[in-house]
Amino acid sequence: MAAPTLQQPSFLLANLKADSTTKPLLQRCQDLVKIIDEYPAKELHVIFPWLVESVFGSLDGIIAGWNLRLLHSRSTEYNVVMEFLNPSGPMMKLVYKLQAEEYKYEIPVNYLPGPLKACIQEGVLPDCPLFHNKLQFPLSGLLTLNIALNPFEFFMFNFAFCLITPKNFPPGQHGGSTDSAYFVLVDIYLKYFLPSEGSVPPSPFSDSRGSVTAPSPRSSSVSFTGYGVHSPSLLKHHIFHQPSVNADPAAQEIWRTETLLQMFVEVWLHHYSLEMYQKLQSPQVKLALLQYRLSMSSMPYQPYAPPGSGTLHTYQEPFSPTEEHVLVVRLLVKHLHAFSNSLKPEQLSSSPSAHSHTHTSPLEEFKRVVVQRFVQQKLYLFLQHCFGHWPLDASFRAVLETWLSYIQPWRYTGEKTNVQPDQNRTENRTIPDKWESFVQENLLMYTKLFQVFLNRAVRTDLVNAKNALMVFRVAKVFAQPNLAEMILKGEQLFLEPEHVLHHRQSRGYLTPGQGGSYLSSRQRVVTDMVFRVKSHVYALEGQDCQYKQMFGTDLRGAIVKLIQIIAQARQTAKRISDHSSEVAANNSFLSWFGLGSSDLNSTFPGAEPEESGECLKKTHEFLDRALENLCQIFKLNQGQLTQLISNLGSSQDDGNCKQLPDCIQSDSGLILTDLGRRQIINGLRRFDVPYQGDPELQPIRSYENALLVRLFYRISCLVNHRLGGHMEAVCSRPDFLGRLGRHYLTDPDWTSRLRQSPMSRQTVERSRQPRLSLRPLASYRTLLLLLLLYMLGALLSFSPASSTALILAGGFLYGLLVALFGDKLKTH
């Protein structure tokens, strides 16, 4: 929109709001580009909050904005949006233009993640330096607390918050695609502000002072021990120091990298109970919080705290991440590994203490600590929450792959042979020894989350190919050469007794001349490793945590149980596959001649559409390979595995698979017990779920003539109504005539299936009543058979009446034979 130069900011904002409802997106973006280029920061400052809200939507989700999560590359507006929001595009140019003037924009504290919001309302200093010195106290009469963010922080907060804001998507559309504009923008921003090669590009806009200023330094009156539960930041000299015009350009721009990452981590991952949040604080942090609380209590005005917020341990944030949310978090994890692994080998091998800022750029320092210091703690709690609350279905795959991506940083080293290996390849590459320190410093990510996953796996239907694939994926990852040994060594370091550590520490720092030994340096290394592992576990689980070993006896019993469940699932999958093959063979062309089954319920009870054919073959393959990998991880030899499976096989005979799940009989039917539920979940037993209504009223099949079905039904109803009492009297007789009547007037197979279903007694008794059924005569198969018999009679010079009499006589003789010898044949 080409506005006059003398136009006031209020008119500019009003015209933009009017154009947003009348002009197409392409023209609006073109107008905004001109406005950003031509107008000074003073006038652009007024429209910036509205523009951010119109792009990303409002924080409460009422305004949808440009719907970046639904915008895909096939849309005509996709390229326009991507060009406008590009890190070097017009929108970011506006951000830098306002950043140079040090404008501030307020965000209500209510929209911060739950733990952050509760801490601020309690007057407690958050652990993230991003929100220090940002609190804006409300004016008299107002009850809302706000935080003041600079333009870059404000833009990134709204961009990150767009992912977790509940949206009312149009019918038939939902977020979650990895080719949406939002997902692609996250990837672009990460690659731009956290580059694996080179440094962060400088700001495309320069003010009269020559550079875009970084945020103001942190106040010295409020001390804080660092981000998370770790020691003071190695980067604080660069990140929180106001750069001069002649400073290193990388030092000026490093604050954007840290701001973007902290904003993503806080908004996407910082969600859990405040009780857990308080437990995770180190003693140094708790001391700083106490000092800050005392300083807050001396202020003349206290921040408003809503009712009930005074009890920290009663706080619990309702948090249910979506699959789209988890996919974006996985993208963040993968990029951070690639970003951290791009550190030069000579800088990676040197110790932090030997570091000099004159030789190492701030971005290289940031790569060294980014994963452990900024992501580890919150991602661990995020994954733990998802593992414990995600439904037991195949959508858990997104959470699983996020976890597996984090615990395999060697996949993202930039080498072509290691990047994104195929998940179904059988070969495993040996993990280099240099990753041993990463495994030890992330021990709980491997051991604790593996145990939580194990608890999910034993409650999951592993006959489903998608669930079997997840078990195989985890077993394959942990079976990589050297990984189990690294985890075991980390557990041994954590379980090192405290008095042994003190003894080593007292001797480790003595020189040989002072009574020490030449092994003192090695002892110092071991002691440092022990302290690193212990500090990691205590930081994430608290000082009073009860650590459960991954390779201990308790977990070994759980592994044996999982192996038994996998073996049971393999047997069930094979049973379903064999039964499906039999049904397919019976429904071939020969079934037209009466050699196959015409029952609608002839499929295996409980089988799902994806549990057939190729999917069952994949299930068997995944479970077989999962068993091999589990035996490799936990050192189970083939003899032990064979014994476990043979014991299971001896207890699962062919008759057992046809039994009902464990249940209790009641007047209203069968009621499942807890054992019966586990049998159904694991595919050991299932209810036969046939058609439970009147057999004569079943839906008309494709192999039946609809007109004849309806005609024969009326004739049968008339006969049954007139002669029902006589038929019941005949069938109740114990002699030969009663057996003959039961053969023609009852269906023994139908009543046996009813006894294997959870129907009430009254329904079963009604279905057992004798009745005449002429419906089989309406089948095209029966009609074809009769036609062939009449044609054979015509060839033998029989009249139609004679052929009819012979057919009836043959049917009667067949009934006599069954009545006479049927019971004897069943016993044999």
N, C-alpha and C positions, 0 to 999 in steps of 0.2 A: 504494500500500500504506500504510494508516494504521497506522503503528508507534507503540508507546508512547513517551512522551517520555523515559523513563528507559532506553530500549534503548541498548546499547553499539554503537559503530560496527562492531565485528566482526560482531555479530548483524545489523545493518542490511545489511552487504554480503552475508552468507550468505543472508539472506532474499531479497535482490534476485536473487542467482544462482539460487536455487531457483525463484523466480517466473518467471525468464526461460525456463525449460523447460516450465512448466505453464500460464501465463496468456497470453492473446492479446496482441498488440502494443498494441491500443487501451487495454486495462486497465493494462498496464505503464506506458504513457505517462501515464495519469491518476494512477497511484500516484507516478511520478517527479515530476510537477508538485507534488503535495502535499508530498513529501519536500523538494524544493528550496525551497518556501515556508516550511516549518516548522522545518527543521533548521538549526543554525548551521554556519558555514563549517568549523569544526574537525572536525565529523563528516562533512560532505560531501566534505572533502578526501580521505578514505579511499576513497570510492566513485568518485571522478572518473576515475582511470585505467581502472578496469574499465568504467565507463559509456562512455567514449570508444572503448574497444576493442570493446565490444558493438555500438556503432553503426556504426563505420567498418571494423571488422575488425582483425585483428592485423597488425602490420607484415610478418610473414613469410607472410601470406596463408592461414594454416591456418584461422583463424576468419573466417568470411565476414561476420559482422555483419548489418546489415539489408539488404545487397545493394542499395545505393542506385543502382548502375549498371544494375540490372535492374528497378527499381521504376518503373512507368509510371503515367500519370494514370488509366488504366482500372482500376488496382488499387484494392481497397477500403482498403488501408493507406496509399495515397499521401497523402491529405489529412492523416492523423494525423502522418505523418513530417514533412511540410512544415511543419505548424504547430509541431511540437516543435523543429525545427532552424532555424526562422525567426530572422533576426538580432535580432528583438525577442521571441523565444520563450523557453520555459523553459530550454533548454540554454544559450543565450547568457547568460541571467540567472545560471545557475550559474557560468559562466565569470567573469562580472564580480564575483560574490560572492566567489569564490576569489581573483580578481585583487586585490581590496582588501586581502587578508591577506598578499599577497606570497608565496604558496606556489610551490614549484618542483617540476617533474616531469622525470624523466630519460628521455632517448632514447639508445639505443646508437649510437655513431658509425658502426657498420657499416651502418646504414640510411640514412645521409646519401648524397647523390649522390657518385659515384666521385671526382671531383676534390677535393671538400671532404673526404671521408674520408681520401684519401691525404695531403692537406696537413696535416690535424690529426695523423695518425699520424707524419708527418715532423717535427712541431714547427714547421710553417710557419703563419703567420697567414692565415686565409682572407680573400678580398677583400670578402666580404659582412659588413657591421657587425653583422648580425643574430646572428652566431655568435661575436662577440667576448665575452670574459669569461664564456663559458658552459661551458667545459670542466671536467668533474669527473674528477679523477684517481682511479683505482681503489684500493681498499684492498689491503693486502698479501695476496698470494696470488691476486688476481683479475687477469685480463688484459684486461678489457673497458673501453674508454673510453666515457664518457657525456657528453652535454651537458645542462645543466639549463635548462629553458624555463619561462617563466611560464605560467599557465593559458591565456591567449589564444594564445600561440605554440604551446603543446602541442596545443590544439584545432585550430588551423589547419594545423599540420604533419600531423596524422593525417588531416585532411580532404583535404589536397592529395595525400598519399601514397596515399590510397585509389585514386586514378586509375591509378597506375603499379604497384600491387601485383598480381602474377599471381594470378588467381582461377580456381578450378575451377568454371566455370559449369555448371548443369544441362544435360543433353543438349537440343539444339534451341534453346538460349538463348545469347546473346552480347551483350556491351556494344557501345556505339557509337551508340545512338539519341540524337537531340537533344531528345527529350521525356522522358528519364529523370529521376528525382528528382535525381541527382547533377548533371547538366547544368543543370537549372533552378536548383538551389541555388547553383552557381557564378555564374550570371547574377544571382541575387538578392543574393549577397554583394558582387559587384562594384558593383552599382548602389547598395547601401547604404553601403559603406565608401569608394567612390570616386564620389561623386555628381557628376553634371554640373551640377546646379542646387542651390544652397544649400550647406550644410556637413554634415559627418558628424553624424547624430543623437547626442545625448549618451547616456551609458549609462543604461539604465532603472533601474539599481540604484545607490544611494548609501549609503556607509557613514557611520559617525559623524563622520568627518572632512570629509564634504561632497563627496567626489569619489572616483572610481576612479583609483588612482595609475598613472602610466605606468611603464615599466621604469626601473630605476635607471640613472643616467648612466654613460657609458663611462669607464673608468678613464683618468686622464691619464698613467699610467705607460706605457701602450701606445699609441704614436702610429700613426696610419694615415692615408693620404692621401685616402681617400674610397672610395666604392663603385665597383667596376669599375676601369677604367683612367683615370678622370676626376679632376678636381681635387676638393679637399675639398668636402663637401656644403654647399650653401647653406642647408640645413635643419637643420644640426646644432644650432643654437642652440635650436630648438624641439623637435626630435625627441629629442635625447639630453640635454636639460635637464630636471631634475625640476620639474614644474609646481607652483606654489603654489595654495592654495585660491582666491585672488583673481585668478589668471591668466585669460587669455582662454580660454573653454571650447573653442574650436577648437584652440588650442595644446595643451590637455590631451588631446584626442582624435585628433590627427594621427598619433600613434604607431601607432594601430590600422590606419590606412590604409597606412602604410609597411610595417608588419609583415605584413599580409595580402599585399601585392604582392610583397615580397621572398620570402616563403615560397612563393608560387605560382611565381615565376620560378626560384628555386633548385631546387625539387623537380621542376618540369616541364621546365625548359630546360637546367639545368646538367649536361649529360652529353656529354663528349667526352674525348679523350685528354689525359692530364696534360702531355704534351709540348706540345700546343697551348696548354694552360692556362698553362704557364710562359712560352711565347713571347709571350703576349699582355700580359705585365706590363710596365708602363712603368719607366724607370730609377728613378723615385721609389719606386714600389712595391717594386722589387727591393731597394732600400736599406732600406726598412722591414722587409722580410722577413729580410734579413741581420741587422739589429739584433735582431729578435725571436728569430731562431734562436740568436744569441749569448746572449741573456738566458735562453733555454730551456736552453742547454748548461751554464749556471752553476747550474741548479736541482739540489738533492740527489737528486730522483727524476725519472727520464726516463720519458715515456709509452711504453707498450708498442708496439712496431712489429712486425708479423708478418714472417715470413721473405720476402725478396724485395721488401719495400717500400722498401728503401734506394735502389733505382735508380729515380729519378723517370721517366726517359725510357723505361723498359720497361713502364710502366703503360698499359693500354688497357682501358677499361670496355666490356663487352658491352652494347649499348644498341639495342633495336629498338622504337621507338614504335609504338603501334597507331593505327588510324584514329580510334578514339574519343579517344585522347590528342591527336592533331593537331586534331580538331574543337574540343576544349576550349581548346587554345592559340589557335585562330583566334578563339574567343569572347573570350578575354582581349585579343588584339590589337585587335579591333574596339572593345571597350569603352574601352581605353586611348586610342585615337584620339579617340573621342567625349568622353572625360573631359578630354584635353589640349586639344581644340578648343573646349571650353566656357569657356576662359580669356577674360576680358573684353578687348575690343580695345584699350582704353587701357593695360591692364597688359601686353598682348602686345607693343605697340609700344615700350614703354619698355625701356631696357637694364637688365640685371641690376645693373650698378654703380650706377645711379640709383635703385635700389630702396630703399625704407625699410620696415622691419618695422612701422612705425606705420600705414602706409597699405595694406599688403598682408597678407592673412591667410596663415597657413602653408599652407592647402590650395591657395590660388592659386599660391604659390611652387612647391608640389609639382607642379601641373599643368604648369608651365613646363618642368620638367626630367625628367618621369617617363619619357617614351619614350626619349630619348637616353641617360639616365644609368642607368636600371634595366633596360631591356629589350633595347636594340639589340644589344649584343655577344653575349649568350647566345642570342638569337633567331637571329642570323645564323649562328652555329655549329650551332644546332639544325636550321635549314633546310638548311644545307650538308650536314650529315650525312644528312638525309632525301633530299635530291636525289641523293646518291651511293649510297645503299644501298636505296632503295625499289624494289620490283619494277616491271618495265616493263609495268604493266597500268593499268586504269582507276581503281583505288583511289588512285592518285597524285593524283587530283583534289583530295582534302582538303588535301594538302601544297601543291598549286599555289594553291588559293584562299586559304590562310593567307598565302602570300607576296604574292599580289596584294592582299590586304587591307592588309598592312603598307605596301606602296609606294604606296598610294592614300589617304592620310589625308584628302584633300579629299572623299571619299565620306561622311565621318562628321562633317560640320560642323553637323548639326542642321537644315540646310535641307531642305525637303521635296523640292526638285528634285534634290538630290544624294545623298539617302540610298538606298542599295541600288539602283542603276540596273539595269534588266534586262540580263542578260548578252548577249542576242541583238539588242539594238538597234544599228542601224548608225550612228546619229549619235554623235559624240564632242563633249563640251563642252570648251571651252578651259580649261586649267588656269591659275588666277590666278598672277600673278608672285610673290605672297607665299610660295608653296610652293617657290621656288627654293632657299632656304636649307636646307629639309628634304631636297630631292633631293641637294644637295651634301654635307650631313652624313651621308647614307646612301648614298653613291655605290656602294659595293660591293653593297648590297642590290639595286641595279638592274643593274649591269654584270656583276659576277662570277656572280651567280645566274642571270642571263640566259644567260651562256655555258655554265653547267652544264646548264641546261634544254635548250639547243641540242644539247648532246652526247647528252642523253636522246632528244630528238625524232628525231634521225637514226637511232636504233636502235629506234624504235617502229613498230608496224604502223599506219600512218595510214589504212588502208582502214577500220579500225574507227571508227565514228562517235564513240565516246567519246574516243578518242585524238585524232581530228581536232578535236574541240571544244576540247581543252586547248591545242592549237597556236593555234587561232583566238582563244581567250581571251587568251593572252599577247600575240599580235600586236595584238589590239584595244586592250589596255591601253597598250602602248608606242607605239601610233599616235595617242594622244590629242594634240591640238594643244599645242605648247609643251614637251611632255615630252622629246622627243628633243633639242631645243635646250638644255634645262636640263641633261641628262646630258652632252651634248657640252661645254658650258661647264664643268661640274664636272671632266671629264677634262682640259681645257685648264689649269684651275687647278692640278690635281695635278701635271701635267707641267711646270709653271713651273720653270725652272732655279733652283738655290739662289743663285747669285751675283747673279741679277737681283733676287731677293728682298732680299738684303742691301743692294743698291744702292738699292732703293726704300725700305727701312726707314731707311737713313741719311739720306735726303732727306725722307722722309715726315713726320717730326716736327719739321721746321724751320719757323718762321714766315716769312712773306714778308720781314720785315725782316732775318732771319738768312740770307737767300739761298735760302729755299724758294719755293714757288709757291702760288697759290690752289688748285691741284689736289692739294695735299698731303693734304687730308682724304679725297679720293676714292682716292688711293694707299693711305692707311691702311686704307680699307675693303677694297680689293682684296687687300692683304697679309693682313688678318685672314681673309678668305675662303680664301686659299691655305693659311694655317696650319690652318684648320678642316678643310679637305679632306684635307690631308696627315696631320694627327693622326688623323683617322678611319681612313684606310687603314692607316697604320702600327700603330694600336692593334689593328685586327682581323687584319691579315696579317703584322705584324712589320716591323722596319726593313729586312730584306733581301728584301722581297717583290718579285717581278717582275710589275709590273702589265701586264695585257693589255687594250688599248683595245677598247671596244665598237664604235667606229667606225673601227678600224684596218683595214689591208689583210688581216691574218690572219683576222680574224673575218668580213670581207666574203666571203672565199673559202668559209668555212663556211656563210654565209647562201646563197650561190649553190648549194652542195650541198644545203641544205635545200629550196630552191625546186625543184631538180630532183627530189628525192624526193617533194615534194608533188605535182608534175606527174605523176610516175609513179603515185602513189597515186590521183590523179584518173582516169587512164586505166584503172587496174585496177578501180576502183569502177564506171566506166562499162561496162567489159567484163563484169563480174559482173552488173550490172543488165540489160544487153542479153541476156545468156545466160539469166538467170532469166525474162525476159519470153518468150523463145523456148520455154523448157521449159514455162512456164505455158500458152502457146498450143498446144503439141503435146499436152499432157495434157488438152485440152478434150474435149468430147463426140465430136468427129470421130476422136479416137484409138481409139474403139471399132471403127472401121472400118479400122484398120490404117494410119492417116495420122499417128500420133504415135509417140513412143518409149515402150517398156515397160521400159526398163532402169532398175534401181534406182539405178544410179550416173550418171544422166543430169544431175544437178546439177553446177554448176561446181565443179571440184576445189578443195578447200580452203575453200569458202565456209562461213561460220558462220551460225547462225540469225539473229543480229542484223544480218548483212550482206546484207539483202534488202529490197526494197521501199522503204518510207519511210526506213529507216535509211541506205540508200545515197544517197538524195536529199539527206539531211542531210549526209552525208559530203562530197558534191560541193559543197554550199553552203558548209560550213565551210571547206573547203580553198580555194575560190575567194576568199572574203573574207579568209582568212589571207594569200594571195598579194598581194591588194591592199594590205593593211596593212603587210606586210613591204616592199613596194616604196615605200610612203610613208615608212616609218621610215628606210630606208637609201638613199633618193633614187635608186631604180632606175626609169628611164623605161619606158614601155610597149614601146618598141622593143627594149630589152635583154631584157625579160621574154619577149617574143614570140620572140626569137632563141634564148633558152635552151630554151623549150618546143619550138620547131621542131627544134632540134638533137636534142633527146631523142626527138621523134616520128619523125625520120628513122632513128634507130637502133633503134626499137621497132616493127617491122612486125608484121603479123598472124601471120605464121608463128612469130615469136619467142616469142609468148605461149604457144605450144604446145610449146616446147622444154622439156627437163628442166632443172632447176637444175644449175649447174656441179658435177660430181661425178666420182669415179674409179671405174672398173669393177673389181670384185674377184670372187673365187669365191663369196663369201657375199652378193653383191649390189652395189648402188651405195653409195659413201661420199661424203658431202657435203664440199666444200671450204669455206673461209672465204667465198669469193665466192658460192658457192651458198647459204650460210646468209643472207647479206645479201640475196640475191635473193628468198628465201622471206619474210624479215621485211618487206621493202618491197613484197611482193605482185607482184614482176615475173614470177616463174616459180613453178610449184608442181608437185609430183608428182601424177599422176593416181592416186588411191587407190581402185581398184575392188575388188570382191569377189575375193579371191585364192585361194579354195579351188576345189573341184570345181564347175563351173557347174551341174551337175545337183542339187547339194545346197544351192543358195541357199535362203534362207528363202522360204516360200510367200507369194506376194503376195496382196493383197486382190482382185486381178482374176483370180485363178486358183482352180480347183476343187481343194481339197485331196485329195479321193479320187482324182481322175483323175491328179494330179501323182504320187502314190505308186504308182498302178497303172502308169502309163507309165514310171516310173523302173525298176520291176522288169522290165518287158518290155525296156527299153533295155539294162539290165545283162545280161540273158540273151543278147540278140543280140550285144552287144559282146564278151561272154566267148566265145561260140561262134565268131564270125566276125571278131574283132578283127584277126587276122593277115591275112586276105584283104582287109579294108578298108584296112589300112595299105599293102598291096602295090598295091592299085588306085590309091590317092591319091598314091603315089610315082611313078607313071608320068608321063612328060612329054607324052603324046599327049592326044587329045581325051577319051578315057575317063578319064584321070587328072584332067583339069580338071573333068569332070562329077562325079566322085566327091568332089573337094575342095569343090565347091559344096554338095553335100548333106551331107557328113560332117564338115566343118570350119566354124569361124566366123572368117573373116578379121578382122572388126572386133574380136573378143575377143582374138585374138593380137596385133593392133596395139596395143591398150590395155595388154597385158601388157609389151610392149617399152618402154612409157613409164612403167613403175612400178618401184620399187626391189626387185624380187623376184630371188631367186637363179636361176641358169641352169637348175638341175635342175627347179625348179618350173615355169619357163616351158616347158621341153621337154615335161614331162608334160602340160601344158595344151594343147599343140599336137597331140597324138595324135588321129587321126580316130576318130570315134565317132558312133553313131546317137543322136539326141536327139528324143524324141517329146514333150518338155515343152511346146513351143508349142501342141500340140493341146489342152492342159488350160486354156488361157486362155479366159475368157468372151468376149473379143473374137473369137478364132478360132471358138469355138462359135457365136456369133451370126452370123458371116459364113457359116459352113457352113449354118446354118439358113436364112438368106436365099437361098443358092444352091439348097438343096433345095426351098424354096418356089417359086423361079423355075422350077426343073425341073418341079415339079408343075403349075404353070400352063401349061407348054409340053407337058404330057402325057408327061413322062419318068417312068419308074419309078425307085424308089430305087437300084436296081442300076445303071441307065443313068446317073443323076446322079453316082453314085460314080465310075463309069468316066470320065465326062467331067471331073470334078474332078481325078482322078489324071492324066489325059492332059494337062489344062491345066497342072498343076504340073510335069509332065515336060517339056513344051514350053518352059515358062518357064526351066527349068534348062538346056535345050539352048541357048536364045538367050544366056543369061548365059555359058555355057561357050564359045560361039563368039565373041561380040562383047564380053564383059565387059572384057577387057584393052584392047581398042581404045577403049572408052568411057572407061576410066580415064585413058588417055594424053591424050585430048582434054579 
